[in-house]
């Protein structure tokens, strides 16, 4: 994201991603600090 000009605090991004995982919109796989996130379903439903 930084390469595209978006400079957000890592903890803010991580918190938002975890919230989306808890809501069932995203899934995460991988090892700690190296997670990859994928969309489970459309956020509009």
mmCIF entry with sequence, helices, sheets and N, C-alpha, C, O atoms, coordinates in Angstrom:
data_MODEL
# 
_entry.id   MODEL 
# 
_entity.id                         1 
_entity.type                       polymer 
_entity.pdbx_number_of_molecules   1 
# 
_entity_poly.entity_id                      1 
_entity_poly.type                           'polypeptide(L)' 
_entity_poly.nstd_linkage                   no 
_entity_poly.nstd_monomer                   no 
_entity_poly.pdbx_seq_one_letter_code       
;(UNK)(UNK)(UNK)(UNK)(UNK)(UNK)(UNK)(UNK)(UNK)(UNK)(UNK)(UNK)(UNK)(UNK)(UNK)(UNK)
(UNK)(UNK)(UNK)(UNK)(UNK)(UNK)(UNK)(UNK)(UNK)(UNK)(UNK)(UNK)(UNK)(UNK)(UNK)(UNK)
(UNK)(UNK)(UNK)(UNK)(UNK)(UNK)(UNK)(UNK)(UNK)(UNK)(UNK)(UNK)(UNK)
;
_entity_poly.pdbx_seq_one_letter_code_can   XXXXXXXXXXXXXXXXXXXXXXXXXXXXXXXXXXXXXXXXXXXXX 
_entity_poly.pdbx_strand_id                 A 
# 
loop_
_entity_poly_seq.entity_id 
_entity_poly_seq.num 
_entity_poly_seq.mon_id 
_entity_poly_seq.hetero 
1 1  UNK n 
1 2  UNK n 
1 3  UNK n 
1 4  UNK n 
1 5  UNK n 
1 6  UNK n 
1 7  UNK n 
1 8  UNK n 
1 9  UNK n 
1 10 UNK n 
1 11 UNK n 
1 12 UNK n 
1 13 UNK n 
1 14 UNK n 
1 15 UNK n 
1 16 UNK n 
1 17 UNK n 
1 18 UNK n 
1 19 UNK n 
1 20 UNK n 
1 21 UNK n 
1 22 UNK n 
1 23 UNK n 
1 24 UNK n 
1 25 UNK n 
1 26 UNK n 
1 27 UNK n 
1 28 UNK n 
1 29 UNK n 
1 30 UNK n 
1 31 UNK n 
1 32 UNK n 
1 33 UNK n 
1 34 UNK n 
1 35 UNK n 
1 36 UNK n 
1 37 UNK n 
1 38 UNK n 
1 39 UNK n 
1 40 UNK n 
1 41 UNK n 
1 42 UNK n 
1 43 UNK n 
1 44 UNK n 
1 45 UNK n 
# 
_struct_asym.id          A 
_struct_asym.entity_id   1 
# 
loop_
_struct_conf.conf_type_id 
_struct_conf.id 
_struct_conf.pdbx_PDB_helix_id 
_struct_conf.beg_label_comp_id 
_struct_conf.beg_label_asym_id 
_struct_conf.beg_label_seq_id 
_struct_conf.pdbx_beg_PDB_ins_code 
_struct_conf.end_label_comp_id 
_struct_conf.end_label_asym_id 
_struct_conf.end_label_seq_id 
_struct_conf.pdbx_end_PDB_ins_code 
_struct_conf.beg_auth_comp_id 
_struct_conf.beg_auth_asym_id 
_struct_conf.beg_auth_seq_id 
_struct_conf.end_auth_comp_id 
_struct_conf.end_auth_asym_id 
_struct_conf.end_auth_seq_id 
_struct_conf.pdbx_PDB_helix_class 
_struct_conf.details 
_struct_conf.pdbx_PDB_helix_length 
HELX_P HELX_P1 AA1 UNK A 2  ? UNK A 4  ? UNK A 2  UNK A 4  5 ? 3  
HELX_P HELX_P2 AA2 UNK A 10 ? UNK A 22 ? UNK A 10 UNK A 22 1 ? 13 
# 
_struct_conf_type.id          HELX_P 
_struct_conf_type.criteria    ? 
_struct_conf_type.reference   ? 
# 
_struct_sheet.id               AA1 
_struct_sheet.type             ? 
_struct_sheet.number_strands   2 
_struct_sheet.details          ? 
# 
_struct_sheet_order.sheet_id     AA1 
_struct_sheet_order.range_id_1   1 
_struct_sheet_order.range_id_2   2 
_struct_sheet_order.offset       ? 
_struct_sheet_order.sense        anti-parallel 
# 
loop_
_struct_sheet_range.sheet_id 
_struct_sheet_range.id 
_struct_sheet_range.beg_label_comp_id 
_struct_sheet_range.beg_label_asym_id 
_struct_sheet_range.beg_label_seq_id 
_struct_sheet_range.pdbx_beg_PDB_ins_code 
_struct_sheet_range.end_label_comp_id 
_struct_sheet_range.end_label_asym_id 
_struct_sheet_range.end_label_seq_id 
_struct_sheet_range.pdbx_end_PDB_ins_code 
_struct_sheet_range.beg_auth_comp_id 
_struct_sheet_range.beg_auth_asym_id 
_struct_sheet_range.beg_auth_seq_id 
_struct_sheet_range.end_auth_comp_id 
_struct_sheet_range.end_auth_asym_id 
_struct_sheet_range.end_auth_seq_id 
AA1 1 UNK A 26 ? UNK A 29 ? UNK A 26 UNK A 29 
AA1 2 UNK A 36 ? UNK A 39 ? UNK A 36 UNK A 39 
# 
loop_
_atom_site.group_PDB 
_atom_site.id 
_atom_site.type_symbol 
_atom_site.label_atom_id 
_atom_site.label_alt_id 
_atom_site.label_comp_id 
_atom_site.label_asym_id 
_atom_site.label_entity_id 
_atom_site.label_seq_id 
_atom_site.pdbx_PDB_ins_code 
_atom_site.Cartn_x 
_atom_site.Cartn_y 
_atom_site.Cartn_z 
_atom_site.occupancy 
_atom_site.B_iso_or_equiv 
_atom_site.pdbx_formal_charge 
_atom_site.auth_seq_id 
_atom_site.auth_comp_id 
_atom_site.auth_asym_id 
_atom_site.auth_atom_id 
_atom_site.pdbx_PDB_model_num 
ATOM 1   N N  . UNK A 1 1  ? 0.821   -1.180  0.000  1.00 0.00 ? 1  UNK A N  1 
ATOM 2   C CA . UNK A 1 1  ? 0.000   0.000   0.000  1.00 0.00 ? 1  UNK A CA 1 
ATOM 3   C C  . UNK A 1 1  ? 0.872   1.253   0.000  1.00 0.00 ? 1  UNK A C  1 
ATOM 4   O O  . UNK A 1 1  ? 0.508   2.265   -0.600 1.00 0.00 ? 1  UNK A O  1 
ATOM 5   N N  . UNK A 1 2  ? 2.004   1.188   0.661  1.00 0.00 ? 2  UNK A N  1 
ATOM 6   C CA . UNK A 1 2  ? 2.879   2.357   0.713  1.00 0.00 ? 2  UNK A CA 1 
ATOM 7   C C  . UNK A 1 2  ? 3.383   2.728   -0.674 1.00 0.00 ? 2  UNK A C  1 
ATOM 8   O O  . UNK A 1 2  ? 3.572   3.908   -0.971 1.00 0.00 ? 2  UNK A O  1 
ATOM 9   N N  . UNK A 1 3  ? 3.601   1.729   -1.527 1.00 0.00 ? 3  UNK A N  1 
ATOM 10  C CA . UNK A 1 3  ? 4.055   2.014   -2.886 1.00 0.00 ? 3  UNK A CA 1 
ATOM 11  C C  . UNK A 1 3  ? 3.017   2.801   -3.675 1.00 0.00 ? 3  UNK A C  1 
ATOM 12  O O  . UNK A 1 3  ? 3.356   3.531   -4.607 1.00 0.00 ? 3  UNK A O  1 
ATOM 13  N N  . UNK A 1 4  ? 1.749   2.650   -3.297 1.00 0.00 ? 4  UNK A N  1 
ATOM 14  C CA . UNK A 1 4  ? 0.672   3.365   -3.983 1.00 0.00 ? 4  UNK A CA 1 
ATOM 15  C C  . UNK A 1 4  ? 0.349   4.702   -3.327 1.00 0.00 ? 4  UNK A C  1 
ATOM 16  O O  . UNK A 1 4  ? -0.547  5.418   -3.773 1.00 0.00 ? 4  UNK A O  1 
ATOM 17  N N  . UNK A 1 5  ? 1.088   5.040   -2.259 1.00 0.00 ? 5  UNK A N  1 
ATOM 18  C CA . UNK A 1 5  ? 0.905   6.339   -1.632 1.00 0.00 ? 5  UNK A CA 1 
ATOM 19  C C  . UNK A 1 5  ? 0.028   6.337   -0.396 1.00 0.00 ? 5  UNK A C  1 
ATOM 20  O O  . UNK A 1 5  ? -0.305  7.401   0.126  1.00 0.00 ? 5  UNK A O  1 
ATOM 21  N N  . UNK A 1 6  ? -0.358  5.146   0.088  1.00 0.00 ? 6  UNK A N  1 
ATOM 22  C CA . UNK A 1 6  ? -1.177  5.054   1.287  1.00 0.00 ? 6  UNK A CA 1 
ATOM 23  C C  . UNK A 1 6  ? -0.272  4.715   2.460  1.00 0.00 ? 6  UNK A C  1 
ATOM 24  O O  . UNK A 1 6  ? 0.310   3.631   2.500  1.00 0.00 ? 6  UNK A O  1 
ATOM 25  N N  . UNK A 1 7  ? -0.149  5.617   3.404  1.00 0.00 ? 7  UNK A N  1 
ATOM 26  C CA . UNK A 1 7  ? 0.746   5.418   4.539  1.00 0.00 ? 7  UNK A CA 1 
ATOM 27  C C  . UNK A 1 7  ? -0.071  5.333   5.824  1.00 0.00 ? 7  UNK A C  1 
ATOM 28  O O  . UNK A 1 7  ? -0.287  6.334   6.507  1.00 0.00 ? 7  UNK A O  1 
ATOM 29  N N  . UNK A 1 8  ? -0.521  4.120   6.139  1.00 0.00 ? 8  UNK A N  1 
ATOM 30  C CA . UNK A 1 8  ? -1.316  3.879   7.334  1.00 0.00 ? 8  UNK A CA 1 
ATOM 31  C C  . UNK A 1 8  ? -0.463  3.164   8.367  1.00 0.00 ? 8  UNK A C  1 
ATOM 32  O O  . UNK A 1 8  ? 0.475   2.447   8.021  1.00 0.00 ? 8  UNK A O  1 
ATOM 33  N N  . UNK A 1 9  ? -0.793  3.362   9.632  1.00 0.00 ? 9  UNK A N  1 
ATOM 34  C CA . UNK A 1 9  ? -0.137  2.650   10.711 1.00 0.00 ? 9  UNK A CA 1 
ATOM 35  C C  . UNK A 1 9  ? -0.449  1.156   10.579 1.00 0.00 ? 9  UNK A C  1 
ATOM 36  O O  . UNK A 1 9  ? -1.603  0.782   10.369 1.00 0.00 ? 9  UNK A O  1 
ATOM 37  N N  . UNK A 1 10 ? 0.562   0.308   10.700 1.00 0.00 ? 10 UNK A N  1 
ATOM 38  C CA . UNK A 1 10 ? 0.368   -1.138  10.550 1.00 0.00 ? 10 UNK A CA 1 
ATOM 39  C C  . UNK A 1 10 ? -0.657  -1.694  11.531 1.00 0.00 ? 10 UNK A C  1 
ATOM 40  O O  . UNK A 1 10 ? -1.428  -2.590  11.187 1.00 0.00 ? 10 UNK A O  1 
ATOM 41  N N  . UNK A 1 11 ? -0.664  -1.165  12.750 1.00 0.00 ? 11 UNK A N  1 
ATOM 42  C CA . UNK A 1 11 ? -1.607  -1.689  13.744 1.00 0.00 ? 11 UNK A CA 1 
ATOM 43  C C  . UNK A 1 11 ? -3.036  -1.337  13.368 1.00 0.00 ? 11 UNK A C  1 
ATOM 44  O O  . UNK A 1 11 ? -3.949  -2.115  13.642 1.00 0.00 ? 11 UNK A O  1 
ATOM 45  N N  . UNK A 1 12 ? -3.251  -0.189  12.751 1.00 0.00 ? 12 UNK A N  1 
ATOM 46  C CA . UNK A 1 12 ? -4.596  0.190   12.327 1.00 0.00 ? 12 UNK A CA 1 
ATOM 47  C C  . UNK A 1 12 ? -5.090  -0.730  11.215 1.00 0.00 ? 12 UNK A C  1 
ATOM 48  O O  . UNK A 1 12 ? -6.252  -1.138  11.211 1.00 0.00 ? 12 UNK A O  1 
ATOM 49  N N  . UNK A 1 13 ? -4.214  -1.052  10.283 1.00 0.00 ? 13 UNK A N  1 
ATOM 50  C CA . UNK A 1 13 ? -4.582  -1.950  9.183  1.00 0.00 ? 13 UNK A CA 1 
ATOM 51  C C  . UNK A 1 13 ? -4.847  -3.353  9.731  1.00 0.00 ? 13 UNK A C  1 
ATOM 52  O O  . UNK A 1 13 ? -5.827  -3.993  9.351  1.00 0.00 ? 13 UNK A O  1 
ATOM 53  N N  . UNK A 1 14 ? -3.977  -3.829  10.619 1.00 0.00 ? 14 UNK A N  1 
ATOM 54  C CA . UNK A 1 14 ? -4.145  -5.164  11.190 1.00 0.00 ? 14 UNK A CA 1 
ATOM 55  C C  . UNK A 1 14 ? -5.461  -5.264  11.956 1.00 0.00 ? 14 UNK A C  1 
ATOM 56  O O  . UNK A 1 14 ? -6.159  -6.273  11.860 1.00 0.00 ? 14 UNK A O  1 
ATOM 57  N N  . UNK A 1 15 ? -5.805  -4.219  12.718 1.00 0.00 ? 15 UNK A N  1 
ATOM 58  C CA . UNK A 1 15 ? -7.049  -4.226  13.481 1.00 0.00 ? 15 UNK A CA 1 
ATOM 59  C C  . UNK A 1 15 ? -8.254  -4.283  12.543 1.00 0.00 ? 15 UNK A C  1 
ATOM 60  O O  . UNK A 1 15 ? -9.209  -5.014  12.808 1.00 0.00 ? 15 UNK A O  1 
ATOM 61  N N  . UNK A 1 16 ? -8.220  -3.534  11.471 1.00 0.00 ? 16 UNK A N  1 
ATOM 62  C CA . UNK A 1 16 ? -9.329  -3.539  10.510 1.00 0.00 ? 16 UNK A CA 1 
ATOM 63  C C  . UNK A 1 16 ? -9.468  -4.911  9.849  1.00 0.00 ? 16 UNK A C  1 
ATOM 64  O O  . UNK A 1 16 ? -10.583 -5.394  9.651  1.00 0.00 ? 16 UNK A O  1 
ATOM 65  N N  . UNK A 1 17 ? -8.349  -5.535  9.510  1.00 0.00 ? 17 UNK A N  1 
ATOM 66  C CA . UNK A 1 17 ? -8.402  -6.857  8.891  1.00 0.00 ? 17 UNK A CA 1 
ATOM 67  C C  . UNK A 1 17 ? -8.942  -7.903  9.859  1.00 0.00 ? 17 UNK A C  1 
ATOM 68  O O  . UNK A 1 17 ? -9.742  -8.750  9.461  1.00 0.00 ? 17 UNK A O  1 
ATOM 69  N N  . UNK A 1 18 ? -8.529  -7.862  11.105 1.00 0.00 ? 18 UNK A N  1 
ATOM 70  C CA . UNK A 1 18 ? -9.031  -8.816  12.106 1.00 0.00 ? 18 UNK A CA 1 
ATOM 71  C C  . UNK A 1 18 ? -10.534 -8.641  12.307 1.00 0.00 ? 18 UNK A C  1 
ATOM 72  O O  . UNK A 1 18 ? -11.256 -9.627  12.454 1.00 0.00 ? 18 UNK A O  1 
ATOM 73  N N  . UNK A 1 19 ? -11.011 -7.396  12.313 1.00 0.00 ? 19 UNK A N  1 
ATOM 74  C CA . UNK A 1 19 ? -12.449 -7.156  12.431 1.00 0.00 ? 19 UNK A CA 1 
ATOM 75  C C  . UNK A 1 19 ? -13.212 -7.779  11.262 1.00 0.00 ? 19 UNK A C  1 
ATOM 76  O O  . UNK A 1 19 ? -14.292 -8.336  11.456 1.00 0.00 ? 19 UNK A O  1 
ATOM 77  N N  . UNK A 1 20 ? -12.662 -7.692  10.059 1.00 0.00 ? 20 UNK A N  1 
ATOM 78  C CA . UNK A 1 20 ? -13.305 -8.294  8.890  1.00 0.00 ? 20 UNK A CA 1 
ATOM 79  C C  . UNK A 1 20 ? -13.281 -9.818  8.960  1.00 0.00 ? 20 UNK A C  1 
ATOM 80  O O  . UNK A 1 20 ? -14.209 -10.470 8.481  1.00 0.00 ? 20 UNK A O  1 
ATOM 81  N N  . UNK A 1 21 ? -12.245 -10.387 9.543  1.00 0.00 ? 21 UNK A N  1 
ATOM 82  C CA . UNK A 1 21 ? -12.192 -11.839 9.742  1.00 0.00 ? 21 UNK A CA 1 
ATOM 83  C C  . UNK A 1 21 ? -13.264 -12.254 10.739 1.00 0.00 ? 21 UNK A C  1 
ATOM 84  O O  . UNK A 1 21 ? -13.966 -13.241 10.518 1.00 0.00 ? 21 UNK A O  1 
ATOM 85  N N  . UNK A 1 22 ? -13.397 -11.515 11.830 1.00 0.00 ? 22 UNK A N  1 
ATOM 86  C CA . UNK A 1 22 ? -14.408 -11.831 12.844 1.00 0.00 ? 22 UNK A CA 1 
ATOM 87  C C  . UNK A 1 22 ? -15.819 -11.703 12.302 1.00 0.00 ? 22 UNK A C  1 
ATOM 88  O O  . UNK A 1 22 ? -16.714 -12.434 12.726 1.00 0.00 ? 22 UNK A O  1 
ATOM 89  N N  . UNK A 1 23 ? -16.033 -10.776 11.361 1.00 0.00 ? 23 UNK A N  1 
ATOM 90  C CA . UNK A 1 23 ? -17.349 -10.592 10.748 1.00 0.00 ? 23 UNK A CA 1 
ATOM 91  C C  . UNK A 1 23 ? -17.640 -11.634 9.672  1.00 0.00 ? 23 UNK A C  1 
ATOM 92  O O  . UNK A 1 23 ? -18.752 -11.697 9.149  1.00 0.00 ? 23 UNK A O  1 
ATOM 93  N N  . UNK A 1 24 ? -16.637 -12.454 9.340  1.00 0.00 ? 24 UNK A N  1 
ATOM 94  C CA . UNK A 1 24 ? -16.834 -13.509 8.356  1.00 0.00 ? 24 UNK A CA 1 
ATOM 95  C C  . UNK A 1 24 ? -16.675 -13.045 6.922  1.00 0.00 ? 24 UNK A C  1 
ATOM 96  O O  . UNK A 1 24 ? -17.049 -13.776 6.005  1.00 0.00 ? 24 UNK A O  1 
ATOM 97  N N  . UNK A 1 25 ? -16.142 -11.873 6.695  1.00 0.00 ? 25 UNK A N  1 
ATOM 98  C CA . UNK A 1 25 ? -15.971 -11.355 5.341  1.00 0.00 ? 25 UNK A CA 1 
ATOM 99  C C  . UNK A 1 25 ? -14.640 -11.824 4.747  1.00 0.00 ? 25 UNK A C  1 
ATOM 100 O O  . UNK A 1 25 ? -14.550 -12.102 3.551  1.00 0.00 ? 25 UNK A O  1 
ATOM 101 N N  . UNK A 1 26 ? -13.613 -11.908 5.589  1.00 0.00 ? 26 UNK A N  1 
ATOM 102 C CA . UNK A 1 26 ? -12.297 -12.362 5.149  1.00 0.00 ? 26 UNK A CA 1 
ATOM 103 C C  . UNK A 1 26 ? -11.895 -13.636 5.875  1.00 0.00 ? 26 UNK A C  1 
ATOM 104 O O  . UNK A 1 26 ? -12.396 -13.936 6.959  1.00 0.00 ? 26 UNK A O  1 
ATOM 105 N N  . UNK A 1 27 ? -10.989 -14.375 5.265  1.00 0.00 ? 27 UNK A N  1 
ATOM 106 C CA . UNK A 1 27 ? -10.317 -15.479 5.943  1.00 0.00 ? 27 UNK A CA 1 
ATOM 107 C C  . UNK A 1 27 ? -8.835  -15.147 5.955  1.00 0.00 ? 27 UNK A C  1 
ATOM 108 O O  . UNK A 1 27 ? -8.350  -14.386 5.117  1.00 0.00 ? 27 UNK A O  1 
ATOM 109 N N  . UNK A 1 28 ? -8.116  -15.727 6.917  1.00 0.00 ? 28 UNK A N  1 
ATOM 110 C CA . UNK A 1 28 ? -6.672  -15.501 6.928  1.00 0.00 ? 28 UNK A CA 1 
ATOM 111 C C  . UNK A 1 28 ? -5.972  -16.835 7.075  1.00 0.00 ? 28 UNK A C  1 
ATOM 112 O O  . UNK A 1 28 ? -6.431  -17.725 7.791  1.00 0.00 ? 28 UNK A O  1 
ATOM 113 N N  . UNK A 1 29 ? -4.843  -16.954 6.378  1.00 0.00 ? 29 UNK A N  1 
ATOM 114 C CA . UNK A 1 29 ? -4.018  -18.147 6.427  1.00 0.00 ? 29 UNK A CA 1 
ATOM 115 C C  . UNK A 1 29 ? -2.573  -17.711 6.579  1.00 0.00 ? 29 UNK A C  1 
ATOM 116 O O  . UNK A 1 29 ? -2.209  -16.598 6.199  1.00 0.00 ? 29 UNK A O  1 
ATOM 117 N N  . UNK A 1 30 ? -1.767  -18.575 7.125  1.00 0.00 ? 30 UNK A N  1 
ATOM 118 C CA . UNK A 1 30 ? -0.345  -18.292 7.214  1.00 0.00 ? 30 UNK A CA 1 
ATOM 119 C C  . UNK A 1 30 ? 0.155   -18.284 8.635  1.00 0.00 ? 30 UNK A C  1 
ATOM 120 O O  . UNK A 1 30 ? -0.547  -18.656 9.575  1.00 0.00 ? 30 UNK A O  1 
ATOM 121 N N  . UNK A 1 31 ? 1.391   -17.850 8.761  1.00 0.00 ? 31 UNK A N  1 
ATOM 122 C CA . UNK A 1 31 ? 2.046   -17.779 10.057 1.00 0.00 ? 31 UNK A CA 1 
ATOM 123 C C  . UNK A 1 31 ? 1.896   -16.378 10.637 1.00 0.00 ? 31 UNK A C  1 
ATOM 124 O O  . UNK A 1 31 ? 1.668   -15.424 9.894  1.00 0.00 ? 31 UNK A O  1 
ATOM 125 N N  . UNK A 1 32 ? 2.022   -16.242 11.963 1.00 0.00 ? 32 UNK A N  1 
ATOM 126 C CA . UNK A 1 32 ? 1.938   -14.911 12.558 1.00 0.00 ? 32 UNK A CA 1 
ATOM 127 C C  . UNK A 1 32 ? 2.870   -13.913 11.868 1.00 0.00 ? 32 UNK A C  1 
ATOM 128 O O  . UNK A 1 32 ? 4.011   -14.230 11.533 1.00 0.00 ? 32 UNK A O  1 
ATOM 129 N N  . UNK A 1 33 ? 2.366   -12.736 11.672 1.00 0.00 ? 33 UNK A N  1 
ATOM 130 C CA . UNK A 1 33 ? 3.051   -11.624 10.992 1.00 0.00 ? 33 UNK A CA 1 
ATOM 131 C C  . UNK A 1 33 ? 3.221   -11.834 9.493  1.00 0.00 ? 33 UNK A C  1 
ATOM 132 O O  . UNK A 1 33 ? 3.807   -10.987 8.818  1.00 0.00 ? 33 UNK A O  1 
ATOM 133 N N  . UNK A 1 34 ? 2.720   -12.947 8.960  1.00 0.00 ? 34 UNK A N  1 
ATOM 134 C CA . UNK A 1 34 ? 2.827   -13.227 7.529  1.00 0.00 ? 34 UNK A CA 1 
ATOM 135 C C  . UNK A 1 34 ? 1.497   -13.750 6.993  1.00 0.00 ? 34 UNK A C  1 
ATOM 136 O O  . UNK A 1 34 ? 1.477   -14.562 6.068  1.00 0.00 ? 34 UNK A O  1 
ATOM 137 N N  . UNK A 1 35 ? 0.393   -13.292 7.565  1.00 0.00 ? 35 UNK A N  1 
ATOM 138 C CA . UNK A 1 35 ? -0.917  -13.754 7.142  1.00 0.00 ? 35 UNK A CA 1 
ATOM 139 C C  . UNK A 1 35 ? -1.246  -13.255 5.747  1.00 0.00 ? 35 UNK A C  1 
ATOM 140 O O  . UNK A 1 35 ? -0.808  -12.182 5.330  1.00 0.00 ? 35 UNK A O  1 
ATOM 141 N N  . UNK A 1 36 ? -2.029  -14.057 5.033  1.00 0.00 ? 36 UNK A N  1 
ATOM 142 C CA . UNK A 1 36 ? -2.597  -13.636 3.764  1.00 0.00 ? 36 UNK A CA 1 
ATOM 143 C C  . UNK A 1 36 ? -4.096  -13.687 3.922  1.00 0.00 ? 36 UNK A C  1 
ATOM 144 O O  . UNK A 1 36 ? -4.640  -14.655 4.453  1.00 0.00 ? 36 UNK A O  1 
ATOM 145 N N  . UNK A 1 37 ? -4.766  -12.649 3.464  1.00 0.00 ? 37 UNK A N  1 
ATOM 146 C CA . UNK A 1 37 ? -6.201  -12.518 3.631  1.00 0.00 ? 37 UNK A CA 1 
ATOM 147 C C  . UNK A 1 37 ? -6.895  -12.711 2.295  1.00 0.00 ? 37 UNK A C  1 
ATOM 148 O O  . UNK A 1 37 ? -6.393  -12.281 1.256  1.00 0.00 ? 37 UNK A O  1 
ATOM 149 N N  . UNK A 1 38 ? -8.050  -13.358 2.326  1.00 0.00 ? 38 UNK A N  1 
ATOM 150 C CA . UNK A 1 38 ? -8.843  -13.576 1.122  1.00 0.00 ? 38 UNK A CA 1 
ATOM 151 C C  . UNK A 1 38 ? -10.297 -13.300 1.457  1.00 0.00 ? 38 UNK A C  1 
ATOM 152 O O  . UNK A 1 38 ? -10.747 -13.548 2.576  1.00 0.00 ? 38 UNK A O  1 
ATOM 153 N N  . UNK A 1 39 ? -11.026 -12.783 0.477  1.00 0.00 ? 39 UNK A N  1 
ATOM 154 C CA . UNK A 1 39 ? -12.434 -12.458 0.671  1.00 0.00 ? 39 UNK A CA 1 
ATOM 155 C C  . UNK A 1 39 ? -13.271 -13.724 0.644  1.00 0.00 ? 39 UNK A C  1 
ATOM 156 O O  . UNK A 1 39 ? -13.160 -14.531 -0.279 1.00 0.00 ? 39 UNK A O  1 
ATOM 157 N N  . UNK A 1 40 ? -14.106 -13.897 1.653  1.00 0.00 ? 40 UNK A N  1 
ATOM 158 C CA . UNK A 1 40 ? -14.991 -15.049 1.755  1.00 0.00 ? 40 UNK A CA 1 
ATOM 159 C C  . UNK A 1 40 ? -16.299 -14.808 1.004  1.00 0.00 ? 40 UNK A C  1 
ATOM 160 O O  . UNK A 1 40 ? -16.778 -15.665 0.262  1.00 0.00 ? 40 UNK A O  1 
ATOM 161 N N  . UNK A 1 41 ? -16.863 -13.616 1.219  1.00 0.00 ? 41 UNK A N  1 
ATOM 162 C CA . UNK A 1 41 ? -18.148 -13.280 0.605  1.00 0.00 ? 41 UNK A CA 1 
ATOM 163 C C  . UNK A 1 41 ? -18.204 -11.786 0.374  1.00 0.00 ? 41 UNK A C  1 
ATOM 164 O O  . UNK A 1 41 ? -17.355 -11.037 0.859  1.00 0.00 ? 41 UNK A O  1 
ATOM 165 N N  . UNK A 1 42 ? -19.196 -11.363 -0.359 1.00 0.00 ? 42 UNK A N  1 
ATOM 166 C CA . UNK A 1 42 ? -19.349 -9.946  -0.659 1.00 0.00 ? 42 UNK A CA 1 
ATOM 167 C C  . UNK A 1 42 ? -19.706 -9.174  0.600  1.00 0.00 ? 42 UNK A C  1 
ATOM 168 O O  . UNK A 1 42 ? -20.565 -9.624  1.358  1.00 0.00 ? 42 UNK A O  1 
ATOM 169 N N  . UNK A 1 43 ? -19.076 -8.017  0.856  1.00 0.00 ? 43 UNK A N  1 
ATOM 170 C CA . UNK A 1 43 ? -19.399 -7.243  2.045  1.00 0.00 ? 43 UNK A CA 1 
ATOM 171 C C  . UNK A 1 43 ? -20.749 -6.540  1.961  1.00 0.00 ? 43 UNK A C  1 
ATOM 172 O O  . UNK A 1 43 ? -21.201 -5.961  2.949  1.00 0.00 ? 43 UNK A O  1 
ATOM 173 N N  . UNK A 1 44 ? -21.403 -6.580  0.798  1.00 0.00 ? 44 UNK A N  1 
ATOM 174 C CA . UNK A 1 44 ? -22.686 -5.905  0.620  1.00 0.00 ? 44 UNK A CA 1 
ATOM 175 C C  . UNK A 1 44 ? -23.862 -6.727  1.102  1.00 0.00 ? 44 UNK A C  1 
ATOM 176 O O  . UNK A 1 44 ? -24.974 -6.207  1.185  1.00 0.00 ? 44 UNK A O  1 
ATOM 177 N N  . UNK A 1 45 ? -23.657 -7.978  1.419  1.00 0.00 ? 45 UNK A N  1 
ATOM 178 C CA . UNK A 1 45 ? -24.771 -8.832  1.864  1.00 0.00 ? 45 UNK A CA 1 
ATOM 179 C C  . UNK A 1 45 ? -25.000 -8.709  3.331  1.00 0.00 ? 45 UNK A C  1 
ATOM 180 O O  . UNK A 1 45 ? -25.896 -9.356  3.872  1.00 0.00 ? 45 UNK A O  1 
# 
